[in-house]
Structures are given as structure tokens and as C-alpha cells.
Amino acid sequence: MKRTAVTLSAATLLLPLSACGGSAEAGSGSTVTVTVGYQSKTINTVTAGTLLRSLGYFENQLNSLHNGHTYKVDWQDYATGAPITAQMTAGKIDIGSMGDFPLLLNAARGKQLGSPTHLVSVTGYNLRGGLNTVVTAPDSPLSSLKDLKGKKVSTSVGSAADGTLVRALQRAGIDPDKGISKLNQQPAVGASALSSGSVDALSQFVAWPGLLAYQGKAKALYDGAQLNLPTFHGVTAREKFTQRHPAVLEAFLKAQDQATDYLDSHPVTAAEKVAEATGLPAEVVYLYNGAHGISTFNPALAPRLISALKRDVSVLKAAKLTGDIDVDSFVDDRYVKKALGASYAKRLTTPPPPAASEVWAKGSEKTLSFNSPKQLLAHLAAHRNGIRAAYVPDATTGTLWFADKAVWVTDGDQLLPFVAPATAQDYVSAHGGARTVSYREALERAS
């Protein structure tokens, strides 16, 4: 690893430099800069990024070390995981957070370039894959994934959303390389392309699908949870950094755990904080990070997630983005075990919270939960002007979605929501007498 010089005081210029990204440690009294790469708008990484930064927990943990050093945190914001990996392998970022597929590329690039990295914790996850969604224009005639054959689809190649697209197309009998015209675009570029009509669909990760749906610029075509394969984001750290600064990484993971507790205890306030920092609507942040949101936060490196990571390798290999990856050597749970202490074993088996219907009333710092989507609709019908947002879980996948953007099905006395039209149609086909209804009719039936 090349050593990078930084600006130092005259008293420290002749002392040895550390390999910390953009930092210098010269014994007692030196200043150590820790560089953290994060994705502010990839909001299921907030406990290692946006929310953590706003709460100041990492800085507080560093200040409590009392080891003679002064610490400074340099937070660097990126749109995707790829540039974080590039900066990490160049020795310029020490700790980064990204999705499962980018994590594998991070592992491969680090090993290839002689700057190994390790997965040290998890941020947000969804055990069925609901963090990724394929959306299309609001007025699009497309109603299922099979309709994408021969169409233009925007995604970020090598991302978790691209992995979902590839797998979903394969299950639909479409060759992901030849069956569609794939455009490799940054999320914001892809969103603009969808709005302008230059692509037919967009496959992206949190929070883009929910944001575009909330804004009325897209509708869901495919719920990633239909794959029933875990997807997650995690924290990766440079090996040389962790070897020289184990206490700093432990401080980061303790701070991440604090941020996780804060999010779980104050989901509405946390959503507001993330919204303020990112410019995203708080209603969209809550869709993913709320009390019953699509994403569950738990730092533990659960075996089920690691197994899913191993299965992801074949997708990247098929796309010729990487070769074999030794996932077991990439995962390093020593630091998070130490940071979480006795609670770690329990965290490994803690289930995600059950799906539930929720209403966020205007002016309220709490949400109301309901036992069924029909009860939620009845409440909405009686309080039409006092609602900030309403959320319902897909009847088959459990993926939370905006009530007014869901596809509704009536089946006897039941009113059932679905994220995508194809899953709603599957239900209707399997249940005699069931039929799809508009959101307005669903409200009328509930009231």
C-alpha cells in the first residue's frame, strides 16, 4: 500500500505516517483522520452513514478512547458503491458501506490490487429481496416482467438492483444479456431516462423505486421480494486500516449499533433526520426504514445473509464482472462481536419485525398500526384530509408499499394490497371471485 502524505504540523513532519486513508498517526498527541465513504440516499445504510453522521455517535465513541490521539472523521458521500471501492483500494477511504453485489466487487478488487478489505457488519437487509424493485412509467402498458422482452431497461451494472433484474429475467424466461437492451446508468440518470421515456423500465435499489412511486413518476412492475432471496447492505473496512486501528473500527461498530437502536426506538424522528440530510421526502424514508419498513437493521453478520452473498458470486461471474471470490475469508466478524458483546449471539437469530399496516398522520411524531389493510383503509376513509402517508404490506411478499400506489384486490370480505400488478393477478387467478379494484373503490368498500 502506498503511503499518502497529508498536511501535518511542523512538530510531526519527521514522524512515521500511518496507512490510514488520508490520516497520520505519529504517536501520542497526533491527529488521526478516519475517512468514511457512505451513500446518503441509499437509506438502508443510514446506520453506518447518514443517520450515524447526523447523530455524532462515531465522533463521540472516538473521543471516549482516551488513547492520546485526536480523531477527525472525514465523511465522503457517493451515489453508489463502486467509487467507494475505488477509493478504498487506493487507500483513501478506510470504512465504507454498500450493497451485497458491490461488497463482492469490493472483496475482489481489494484482493486483486493487494489492498484487501473485509465485511465487518450489516446495515439494512430484507430476507426476501424487497429492497430492489423494477418500476415503469405511470402510464406504461407493461404489466409484468415478461413484457420487458425487447425493451430498454436502465440499471446500475454490478449493483444489487442489477442482480435482482438478472435473476428475475431468468425466472421469466428472458435472457438478461440478449432479451433486453440494458443501459448501465447511475440511479438519478436512470430515473430521468424513465421520466423522459428514453427507457421502458428502471431496476434500482432503495430509495429510488419508492421515491419515484411517491412522486407519481413511476409504478411498480416487479417486487424484488418475489425472488425470495435475501438482499442486504453492509460495512467493509480496509485490512491494513483495521490492523493498525482496531480500536477505531470497534468504535465505529459501537456507534453503528447505537444508531441502530436510535432508529428502532425513534423511527419517525430518524426518518425526519435522514430526510433533512438527504433531501428525500420523510415519507419515502419511512417506507424503507420505518417500524415495519422494507428494511430491517441489525449489525450482526447472520449466516443466512452470508449464504446469500455466496450465491451472488455466480451472478457476477456470469456477467464477467469478477472471478471466484472467497466469501469466507472476506467476512470478518471479530470486530462486531467485540463491539456488540454478549448481545451478539441473540442478534444472529433476532427475526425482523412482522409486517403491518401503518398510517402517519399529519403533525404526529408516531404512526398508527392496524391489524389488517382493510382496517387501515377504513381509517383513511374517515380521515381523508389528515393523513401524511399510509403503508400496507404486500399480501404475498410482505413488502411495504404506499397504500394509494398499491394494486388492490377484493376477495370476499378481504381487501388485499400488492406491490405489482403481476402478483395481484396471480392471486386473482388462484382465487375464484377475487378481482382487482381501484384504490378509490377499495376505500369505499372499507368504509
Phi, psi and omega in degrees: 000128177290144179265132184254124179282145176231169180292125182232160175288160181301329183289340185247359185300328184269002182267156186295144180269150175270172177264012179294138184303109179067021183235165177223131177239119186233043180086189183303134177092357181278164176256128179248121177262124178255121183260123183245122175262131181216173180237099188300323184269355171272085201281000171268014169250011190297332181288347174243009184215256190303307181292317179302316180296317183292330181277339178074017184293323181294314178300321179296318179296320179295319180294338181274358182291324178050049180250016178092354181257153170255133184248143175229134179254127177254105181270125180239123188261132180227161182278330182219178182281335186303311180293334176294317177298317179301318180287327179292315181291341175272001179079017185256348173233136183266318183228134180220160177231141183194174182282174187298314178294313174300329177298320178294320176295325176299316179297315183294315181293320180300315179292319182297321185264008177072023178229069187299147178235167180219142173283120187245346176192171178249147173258266179252149179214163170221121188292342180257347180103015186289357181284344181246140185217144171260127181237160177224176182295151183303326182259014182292141176281352180294134182231352178209167182297328180298336179289351181281351181303124180081003183263166176268127182232129178265138173202176175254105185301133181090357179269169176298325179293324176294319177300318177297315180300312181301310182295319182294318178297318178300318179293333180274001179081022180247130177291117183293343179267325185246340186280340178227167171258105185267129176253123178275105185223150171297153184307314182295322179294317178297322179296318178294321179297322178295316181295325182277348180087009181278349170229158182269336182205163181225125175251114184216168180264170176311136007251014188298313180300314180295322179297311182294323177294316180300322181281356182076019182260357181200163172226151183289137175250327182212127177271117182304338180290348176295337177290333183057042177234130182301142171227145184204168171242153183211178182252131178240146182224148178290135183300315182296325177295312183293328178293323182271338184226056181299325181292329179291316178295319177298320177297320179297315183290327173295319179294321177299319179296321176298317180295324177296316177298320180297315181298318181292325183276331183228062187298322181290313179298320178298319178298320179295319179297315180295321179298317180296322183283331187254339186085359176285148175297137180299330180297326178286318178301317182293328177307319182268320190252008184286183183302327178236030186292174182296328183259138173251137183251126180197117185292343186297140178274077186293140181305324181297324179287321179293322176297320177296322179298321179295323179290334180291336184303319183297327179293316180292323178295318180296329178275002180059033177268342179197169174260211178294147179228129177275090184297321182300321180282339178285326182279129178225102184265007184298317187286319180288328174299317181291321182292321183270343175064222186296340182281351187297315182302319179292322180299328182297333184245006180291121181284157175293156179297148180294150177294147180203154175274136183224148174236133176251106182280151178298135178079004182257145176262007177225158176254160176256134178254149182231152183285340181210156175300327180296319177297320177299315180299322179297320178294317180297320180297329181271349182225055189296332185257000185247019186253131176272316178199152177225138186232142178223146178273138176306136186295339181248325183257340182082359180295126179289144178210162178293134184301321183279354177253352182285160172266121187258142179233135173256133181218096186064237179274354184273148170236114189244129180264150176223146179289315187241151181297327182295320179290326176295318180293324176300318179294315181299318181295331183267355183228106179301134180093343178283148177206156177280147177225160177287163177300321180297316178293323178299317178299317181295319180294323181290330183272000000 
